[in-house]
Amino acid sequence: CHGCRKHFLLSKIRAHVATCSKYQNYIMEGVKATTKDASLQPRNVPNRYTFPCPYCPEKNFDQEGLVEHCKLSHSTDTKSVVCPICASMPWGDPNYRSANFIEHIQRRHQFSYDTFVDYDVDEEDMMNQVLQRSIIDQ
């Protein structure tokens, strides 16, 4: 038992830990430490789920909502703007301004990248996976 340091047969340990107060304390300390550590760690993960409108102050659009909002409210706006969806991607350039944002967003963002991209895999690994799948599919 990790709590009281006594040795038990595997068949008896479950019954013991259910009543061992030292084991219960051991578990609770682990839970507290894990919860405490997780909440203190800043997360440096870009938000790829909600986006601001690059033309107006409105924000918190999902990808589909941003496309629809821009088509309805900004279809005649010719100002070059940064695509917030592209800027949030690992390969995105947050300084690149799209010359025709409305056309760009309608063509490039008809589907969610989450369906096709694993953001935790680097580009070279992703390319290797694609090549392996293409060989298998033949």
Backbone as a printed PyTorch tensor [residue, N CA C, xyz], in Angstrom:
tensor([[[  0.8640,  -1.1780,   0.0000],
         [  0.0000,   0.0000,   0.0000],
         [  0.9080,   1.2370,   0.0000]],

        [[  0.6450,   2.1660,  -0.9100],
         [  1.4580,   3.3860,  -0.9880],
         [  1.2150,   4.3180,   0.1880]],

        [[  0.1020,   4.1540,   0.8720],
         [ -0.2130,   5.0250,   2.0060],
         [  0.4850,   4.6000,   3.2810]],

        [[  0.2530,   3.3520,   3.7040],
         [  0.8030,   2.8900,   4.9860],
         [  2.0560,   2.0310,   4.8140]],

        [[  2.4390,   1.7690,   3.5770],
         [  3.6550,   1.0100,   3.2510],
         [  3.5990,  -0.4540,   3.6870]],

        [[  2.4250,  -1.0000,   3.8980],
         [  2.2950,  -2.4200,   4.2310],
         [  2.1690,  -3.2120,   2.9380]],

        [[  2.5830,  -4.4550,   2.9890],
         [  2.5160,  -5.3310,   1.8170],
         [  1.2860,  -6.2220,   1.9000]],

        [[  0.5870,  -6.3430,   0.7700],
         [ -0.6170,  -7.1670,   0.6870],
         [ -0.5660,  -7.9950,  -0.5830]],

        [[ -1.2710,  -9.0990,  -0.5690],
         [ -1.4670,  -9.8610,  -1.7950],
         [ -2.3360,  -9.0170,  -2.7240]],

        [[ -2.1280,  -9.1740,  -4.0010],
         [ -2.8920,  -8.4070,  -4.9710],
         [ -4.3950,  -8.5980,  -4.7700]],

        [[ -4.7910,  -9.7870,  -4.4080],
         [ -6.2200, -10.0650,  -4.2100],
         [ -6.7920,  -9.3400,  -2.9900]],

        [[ -5.9480,  -8.8780,  -2.0660],
         [ -6.4120,  -8.2160,  -0.8360],
         [ -6.2240,  -6.6940,  -0.8550]],

        [[ -5.4150,  -6.1900,  -1.7770],
         [ -5.0660,  -4.7650,  -1.7440],
         [ -6.2680,  -3.8620,  -1.9930]],

        [[ -7.1700,  -4.2570,  -2.8790],
         [ -8.3270,  -3.4150,  -3.1870],
         [ -9.1850,  -3.1820,  -1.9410]],

        [[ -9.4350,  -4.2260,  -1.1880],
         [-10.2320,  -4.0910,   0.0370],
         [ -9.4940,  -3.2190,   1.0520]],

        [[ -8.1630,  -3.3610,   1.1210],
         [ -7.3870,  -2.5760,   2.0830],
         [ -7.4140,  -1.0830,   1.7460]],

        [[ -7.1240,  -0.7340,   0.4870],
         [ -7.0320,   0.6910,   0.1380],
         [ -8.3800,   1.3990,   0.2640]],

        [[ -9.4680,   0.6460,   0.2210],
         [-10.7910,   1.2530,   0.3940],
         [-10.9810,   1.7750,   1.8170]],

        [[-10.2310,   1.2190,   2.7750],
         [-10.3940,   1.6270,   4.1730],
         [ -9.1510,   2.2890,   4.7630]],

        [[ -8.0590,   2.3240,   4.0470],
         [ -6.8030,   2.8760,   4.5690],
         [ -6.8030,   4.4050,   4.4420]],

        [[ -6.8510,   5.1020,   5.5790],
         [ -6.8930,   6.5680,   5.5580],
         [ -5.5870,   7.1570,   5.0200]],

        [[ -4.4560,   6.4950,   5.2640],
         [ -3.1780,   6.9900,   4.7480],
         [ -3.1420,   6.8960,   3.2190]],

        [[ -3.7390,   5.8390,   2.6780],
         [ -3.8040,   5.6980,   1.2210],
         [ -4.7140,   6.7850,   0.6340]],

        [[ -5.8400,   7.0460,   1.3070],
         [ -6.7640,   8.0920,   0.8410],
         [ -6.0540,   9.4520,   0.8340]],

        [[ -5.2730,   9.7350,   1.8740],
         [ -4.5080,  10.9870,   1.9200],
         [ -3.4750,  11.0450,   0.7970]],

        [[ -2.8030,   9.9250,   0.5520],
         [ -1.8110,   9.8220,  -0.5180],
         [ -2.4540,  10.1710,  -1.8660]],

        [[ -3.6220,   9.6160,  -2.1200],
         [ -4.3270,   9.8770,  -3.3800],
         [ -4.7440,  11.3460,  -3.4670]],

        [[ -5.2900,  11.8840,  -2.3890],
         [ -5.7510,  13.2760,  -2.4040],
         [ -4.5960,  14.2560,  -2.6010]],

        [[ -3.4420,  13.9670,  -2.0210],
         [ -2.2760,  14.8310,  -2.2300],
         [ -1.8790,  14.8290,  -3.7060]],

        [[ -1.9230,  13.6670,  -4.3210],
         [ -1.6160,  13.5740,  -5.7500],
         [ -2.6040,  14.3490,  -6.6000]],

        [[ -3.8740,  14.2550,  -6.2580],
         [ -4.9100,  14.9870,  -6.9920],
         [ -4.7110,  16.4890,  -6.8270]],

        [[ -4.4510,  16.9410,  -5.6070],
         [ -4.2360,  18.3690,  -5.3560],
         [ -3.0210,  18.8780,  -6.1230]],

        [[ -1.9390,  18.1180,  -6.0840],
         [ -0.7160,  18.5400,  -6.7750],
         [ -0.9450,  18.6170,  -8.2780]],

        [[ -1.6360,  17.6440,  -8.8220],
         [ -1.9000,  17.6290, -10.2600],
         [ -2.8010,  18.7860, -10.6500]],

        [[ -3.8610,  19.0050,  -9.8930],
         [ -4.7940,  20.0900, -10.1830],
         [ -4.1110,  21.4380, -10.0350]],

        [[ -3.3430,  21.6010,  -8.9820],
         [ -2.6470,  22.8510,  -8.7170],
         [ -1.6430,  23.1430,  -9.8260]],

        [[ -0.8360,  22.1580, -10.1960],
         [  0.1700,  22.3600, -11.2320],
         [ -0.4670,  22.6890, -12.5690]],

        [[ -1.5410,  22.0040, -12.9120],
         [ -2.1820,  22.2250, -14.2070],
         [ -2.7560,  23.6320, -14.3090]],

        [[ -3.3260,  24.1360, -13.2230],
         [ -3.9440,  25.4610, -13.2840],
         [ -2.9070,  26.5760, -13.3060]],

        [[ -1.7090,  26.3310, -12.7810],
         [ -0.6820,  27.3630, -12.7520],
         [  0.1010,  27.4580, -14.0560]],

        [[  0.0530,  26.4180, -14.8560],
         [  0.8220,  26.4040, -16.0920],
         [  0.1310,  27.2550, -17.1570]],

        [[  0.7970,  28.2970, -17.6510],
         [  0.1780,  29.0630, -18.7370],
         [  0.1620,  28.2160, -20.0020]],

        [[ -0.9130,  28.3160, -20.7210],
         [ -1.0360,  27.5330, -21.9470],
         [ -0.7000,  28.4270, -23.1250]],

        [[  0.3360,  28.0600, -23.8530],
         [  0.7580,  28.8240, -25.0130],
         [  0.2350,  28.1520, -26.2750]],

        [[ -1.0780,  27.9630, -26.3260],
         [ -1.7080,  27.3140, -27.4660],
         [ -2.6030,  28.3450, -28.1380]],

        [[ -2.4060,  28.5820, -29.4310],
         [ -3.2450,  29.5770, -30.0840],
         [ -4.7060,  29.1330, -30.1370]],

        [[ -5.6010,  30.1060, -30.0780],
         [ -7.0250,  29.8240, -30.1780],
         [ -7.3640,  29.6240, -31.6490]],

        [[ -7.7440,  28.3990, -31.9970],
         [ -8.1110,  28.0990, -33.3820],
         [ -9.6080,  27.8400, -33.5090]],

        [[-10.3770,  28.2740, -32.5340],
         [-11.8020,  27.9510, -32.5320],
         [-12.7000,  29.1730, -32.6360]],

        [[-12.2410,  30.3160, -32.1740],
         [-13.0230,  31.5400, -32.3320],
         [-12.1240,  32.6280, -32.8980]],

        [[-12.7410,  33.4840, -33.7180],
         [-11.9600,  34.4650, -34.4550],
         [-12.6460,  35.8230, -34.4410]],

        [[-11.8390,  36.8970, -34.4570],
         [-12.4200,  38.2380, -34.5780],
         [-12.6330,  38.5680, -36.0530]],

        [[-13.5640,  39.4510, -36.3100],
         [-13.7350,  39.9490, -37.6730],
         [-12.5910,  40.9240, -37.9470]],

        [[-11.8950,  40.7840, -39.0840],
         [-10.7910,  41.7090, -39.3640],
         [-11.2640,  43.0950, -39.8190]],

        [[-12.5600,  43.2400, -40.0870],
         [-13.0940,  44.5160, -40.5550],
         [-13.7580,  45.3460, -39.4640]],

        [[-14.3650,  44.6920, -38.4850],
         [-15.1340,  45.4260, -37.4790],
         [-14.8270,  44.8600, -36.0860]],

        [[-15.3240,  45.4800, -35.0260],
         [-14.9910,  45.0270, -33.6620],
         [-15.6380,  43.7050, -33.2360]],

        [[-16.5290,  43.1460, -34.0520],
         [-17.1870,  41.9040, -33.6360],
         [-16.1660,  40.7730, -33.5400]],

        [[-16.3960,  39.8620, -32.5730],
         [-15.4490,  38.7650, -32.3650],
         [-16.1750,  37.5160, -31.8870]],

        [[-15.4010,  36.4960, -31.5840],
         [-15.9020,  35.1960, -31.1080],
         [-16.7250,  34.4500, -32.1490]],

        [[-16.3550,  34.5860, -33.4190],
         [-16.9900,  33.8100, -34.4750],
         [-16.2850,  32.4660, -34.5870]],

        [[-17.0500,  31.4030, -34.8060],
         [-16.3820,  30.1790, -35.2260],
         [-16.0560,  30.3720, -36.7060]],

        [[-15.3680,  29.4270, -37.2980],
         [-14.9170,  29.6050, -38.6730],
         [-16.0920,  29.8350, -39.6200]],

        [[-17.1030,  29.0030, -39.5080],
         [-18.2770,  29.1360, -40.3760],
         [-18.9850,  30.4710, -40.1430]],

        [[-19.0840,  30.8740, -38.8860],
         [-19.7280,  32.1440, -38.5570],
         [-18.9760,  33.3380, -39.1130]],

        [[-17.6420,  33.2760, -39.0800],
         [-16.8400,  34.3690, -39.6260],
         [-17.0380,  34.4810, -41.1330]],

        [[-17.0340,  33.3450, -41.8170],
         [-17.2550,  33.3430, -43.2670],
         [-18.6120,  33.9820, -43.5710]],

        [[-19.6460,  33.5450, -42.8770],
         [-21.0010,  34.0520, -43.1070],
         [-21.0990,  35.5400, -42.7770]],

        [[-20.5450,  35.9520, -41.6380],
         [-20.5700,  37.3610, -41.2310],
         [-19.8910,  38.2350, -42.2860]],

        [[-18.7170,  37.8270, -42.7420],
         [-17.9810,  38.6350, -43.7180],
         [-18.7150,  38.7040, -45.0530]],

        [[-19.3260,  37.5960, -45.4710],
         [-20.1030,  37.6120, -46.7200],
         [-21.2850,  38.5720, -46.6050]],

        [[-21.9780,  38.5430, -45.4720],
         [-23.1750,  39.3730, -45.3070],
         [-22.8540,  40.8390, -45.0140]],

        [[-21.8430,  41.0870, -44.1960],
         [-21.5950,  42.4540, -43.7170],
         [-20.4600,  43.1890, -44.4140]],

        [[-19.5420,  42.4660, -45.0340],
         [-18.3450,  43.1290, -45.5620],
         [-18.0150,  42.7350, -47.0030]],

        [[-18.9830,  42.2590, -47.7520],
         [-18.7050,  41.7510, -49.1020],
         [-18.1850,  42.8280, -50.0480]],

        [[-18.4490,  44.0900, -49.7580],
         [-17.9680,  45.1620, -50.6360],
         [-16.7460,  45.8880, -50.0750]],

        [[-16.2610,  45.4760, -48.9260],
         [-15.0980,  46.1200, -48.3040],
         [-13.8350,  45.6840, -49.0470]],

        [[-13.0450,  46.6300, -49.4990],
         [-11.8470,  46.3130, -50.2860],
         [-10.5480,  46.4540, -49.4980]],

        [[-10.6540,  46.7780, -48.2160],
         [ -9.4530,  46.9470, -47.3870],
         [ -8.7210,  45.6030, -47.2680]],

        [[ -7.3930,  45.6100, -47.4600],
         [ -6.6350,  44.3610, -47.2870],
         [ -6.4400,  44.1160, -45.7950]],

        [[ -6.7260,  42.8870, -45.3680],
         [ -6.6920,  42.5450, -43.9430],
         [ -5.9920,  41.2040, -43.7470]],

        [[ -5.5840,  40.9550, -42.5100],
         [ -4.9820,  39.6710, -42.1330],
         [ -6.1080,  38.6890, -41.8560]],

        [[ -6.0090,  37.5040, -42.4140],
         [ -7.0080,  36.4660, -42.1620],
         [ -6.7610,  35.8990, -40.7630]],

        [[ -7.7070,  36.0620, -39.8320],
         [ -7.4860,  35.5700, -38.4710],
         [ -7.4110,  34.0470, -38.3890]],

        [[ -8.0520,  33.3590, -39.3180],
         [ -8.0000,  31.8910, -39.3220],
         [ -6.6020,  31.4380, -39.7170]],

        [[ -6.0880,  31.9810, -40.8150],
         [ -4.7320,  31.6180, -41.2620],
         [ -3.6830,  32.0260, -40.2290]],

        [[ -3.8480,  33.1980, -39.6310],
         [ -2.8700,  33.6890, -38.6570],
         [ -2.7770,  32.7800, -37.4390]],

        [[ -3.8450,  32.0370, -37.1360],
         [ -3.8300,  31.1520, -35.9650],
         [ -3.1740,  29.8070, -36.2470]],

        [[ -2.9090,  29.5110, -37.5060],
         [ -2.3180,  28.2240, -37.8730],
         [ -0.8100,  28.2390, -37.6290]],

        [[ -0.2280,  27.0610, -37.3610],
         [  1.2220,  27.0160, -37.1190],
         [  2.0320,  27.5770, -38.2850]],

        [[  1.5440,  27.4260, -39.4850],
         [  2.2510,  27.8910, -40.6680],
         [  1.7900,  29.2890, -41.0960]],

        [[  0.8280,  29.8630, -40.3790],
         [  0.2560,  31.1520, -40.7630],
         [  1.1760,  32.3200, -40.4780]],

        [[  1.0850,  33.3260, -41.3220],
         [  1.8590,  34.5560, -41.1450],
         [  0.9130,  35.6340, -40.6140]],

        [[  1.0750,  36.0470, -39.3510],
         [  0.1540,  37.0290, -38.7710],
         [  0.2860,  38.4270, -39.3770]],

        [[  1.2430,  38.6180, -40.2730],
         [  1.4250,  39.9230, -40.9130],
         [  0.9660,  39.9450, -42.3620]],

        [[  0.6430,  38.7780, -42.9300],
         [  0.2440,  38.7250, -44.3410],
         [ -1.1720,  39.2620, -44.5220]],

        [[ -1.2970,  40.2630, -45.3820],
         [ -2.6070,  40.8600, -45.6510],
         [ -3.1390,  40.3240, -46.9740]],

        [[ -4.3460,  39.8220, -46.9190],
         [ -4.9940,  39.2590, -48.0960],
         [ -5.5340,  40.3960, -48.9600]],

        [[ -5.1960,  40.3980, -50.2450],
         [ -5.6550,  41.4530, -51.1460],
         [ -7.1670,  41.3960, -51.3320]],

        [[ -7.7350,  40.1880, -51.3840],
         [ -9.1840,  40.0240, -51.5130],
         [ -9.6320,  39.0190, -50.4560]],

        [[ -9.8360,  39.5140, -49.2520],
         [-10.1440,  38.6520, -48.1150],
         [-11.4430,  37.8750, -48.2990]],

        [[-12.4680,  38.5030, -48.8440],
         [-13.7600,  37.8260, -49.0030],
         [-13.6070,  36.6120, -49.9210]],

        [[-12.9130,  36.7740, -51.0310],
         [-12.6790,  35.6320, -51.9270],
         [-11.8200,  34.5770, -51.2270]],

        [[-10.7970,  35.0250, -50.5260],
         [ -9.9120,  34.1090, -49.8060],
         [-10.6890,  33.2680, -48.7960]],

        [[-11.4780,  33.9100, -47.9680],
         [-12.1690,  33.1870, -46.8980],
         [-13.2110,  32.2220, -47.4700]],

        [[-13.8340,  32.5880, -48.5870],
         [-14.8200,  31.6930, -49.1990],
         [-14.1460,  30.4790, -49.8440]],

        [[-12.9640,  30.6710, -50.4050],
         [-12.2690,  29.5500, -51.0640],
         [-11.4780,  28.6840, -50.0900]],

        [[-10.7550,  29.3160, -49.1930],
         [ -9.8250,  28.5890, -48.3210],
         [-10.4470,  28.0420, -47.0480]],

        [[-11.5580,  28.5920, -46.6320],
         [-12.0960,  28.2050, -45.3230],
         [-13.5190,  27.6550, -45.4100]],

        [[-13.7290,  26.8060, -46.4100],
         [-15.0270,  26.1380, -46.5470],
         [-15.1250,  24.9380, -45.6160]],

        [[-14.0020,  24.4770, -45.0780],
         [-13.9700,  23.3480, -44.1470],
         [-13.0130,  23.6940, -43.0200]],

        [[-13.1110,  22.9430, -41.9410],
         [-12.2420,  23.1810, -40.7930],
         [-10.9480,  22.3910, -40.9490]],

        [[ -9.8270,  23.0300, -40.7220],
         [ -8.5430,  22.3450, -40.8120],
         [ -8.4220,  21.2200, -39.7890]],

        [[ -9.1460,  21.3290, -38.6740],
         [ -9.0780,  20.2880, -37.6380],
         [ -9.4360,  18.9170, -38.1840]],

        [[-10.2530,  18.8800, -39.2330],
         [-10.6510,  17.6130, -39.8370],
         [ -9.4600,  16.9170, -40.4800]],

        [[ -8.5090,  17.6900, -40.9830],
         [ -7.4250,  17.1340, -41.7820],
         [ -6.0320,  17.2850, -41.1820]],

        [[ -5.8810,  18.1290, -40.1740],
         [ -4.5470,  18.4650, -39.6730],
         [ -4.4130,  18.0940, -38.2000]],

        [[ -3.2930,  17.4580, -37.8600],
         [ -2.9460,  17.2080, -36.4600],
         [ -1.9120,  18.2630, -36.0770]],

        [[ -2.3130,  19.2540, -35.2810],
         [ -1.4320,  20.3680, -34.9430],
         [ -0.2560,  19.9530, -34.0650]],

        [[ -0.3120,  18.7640, -33.4700],
         [  0.7660,  18.3050, -32.6010],
         [  1.8820,  17.6070, -33.3640]],

        [[  1.6950,  17.3810, -34.6520],
         [  2.7020,  16.7040, -35.4720],
         [  3.4140,  17.7620, -36.3040]],

        [[  4.7470,  17.6800, -36.3610],
         [  5.4450,  18.6810, -37.1570],
         [  5.2640,  18.3880, -38.6500]],

        [[  5.5990,  19.3790, -39.4630],
         [  5.3050,  19.3140, -40.8930],
         [  5.9750,  18.1230, -41.5770]],

        [[  7.2170,  17.8260, -41.2080],
         [  7.9280,  16.7110, -41.8390],
         [  7.2620,  15.3750, -41.5190]],

        [[  6.8710,  15.1780, -40.2570],
         [  6.1690,  13.9460, -39.8850],
         [  4.8400,  13.8280, -40.6190]],

        [[  4.1400,  14.9530, -40.7430],
         [  2.8590,  14.9480, -41.4400],
         [  3.0530,  14.5460, -42.9080]],

        [[  4.0830,  15.0840, -43.5330],
         [  4.3650,  14.7610, -44.9320],
         [  4.7020,  13.2820, -45.0800]],

        [[  5.4840,  12.7390, -44.1500],
         [  5.8030,  11.3060, -44.1910],
         [  4.5510,  10.4560, -44.0600]],

        [[  3.6340,  10.8450, -43.1790],
         [  2.3780,  10.1040, -43.0180],
         [  1.5570,  10.1350, -44.3020]],

        [[  1.4960,  11.2960, -44.9400],
         [  0.7420,  11.4240, -46.1900],
         [  1.3550,  10.5330, -47.2630]],

        [[  2.6710,  10.5480, -47.3680],
         [  3.3360,   9.7120, -48.3730],
         [  3.1100,   8.2280, -48.1100]],

        [[  3.1870,   7.8220, -46.8500],
         [  2.9380,   6.4190, -46.5120],
         [  1.5100,   6.0140, -46.8500]],

        [[  0.5480,   6.8790, -46.5400],
         [ -0.8540,   6.5690, -46.8580],
         [ -1.0700,   6.4770, -48.3590]],

        [[ -0.3920,   7.3400, -49.1300],
         [ -0.5810,   7.3180, -50.5800],
         [ -0.0350,   6.0260, -51.1820]],

        [[  1.0270,   5.4870, -50.5970],
         [  1.5790,   4.2130, -51.0730],
         [  0.6350,   3.0690, -50.7290]],

        [[  0.0840,   3.0900, -49.5290],
         [ -0.8350,   2.0360, -49.0810],
         [ -2.1120,   2.0440, -49.9080]],

        [[ -2.6050,   3.2210, -50.2660],
         [ -3.8730,   3.3450, -50.9910],
         [ -3.7860,   2.8880, -52.4410]],

        [[ -2.5900,   2.6950, -52.9710],
         [ -2.4580,   2.3160, -54.3880],
         [ -2.7430,   0.8630, -54.6160]]])
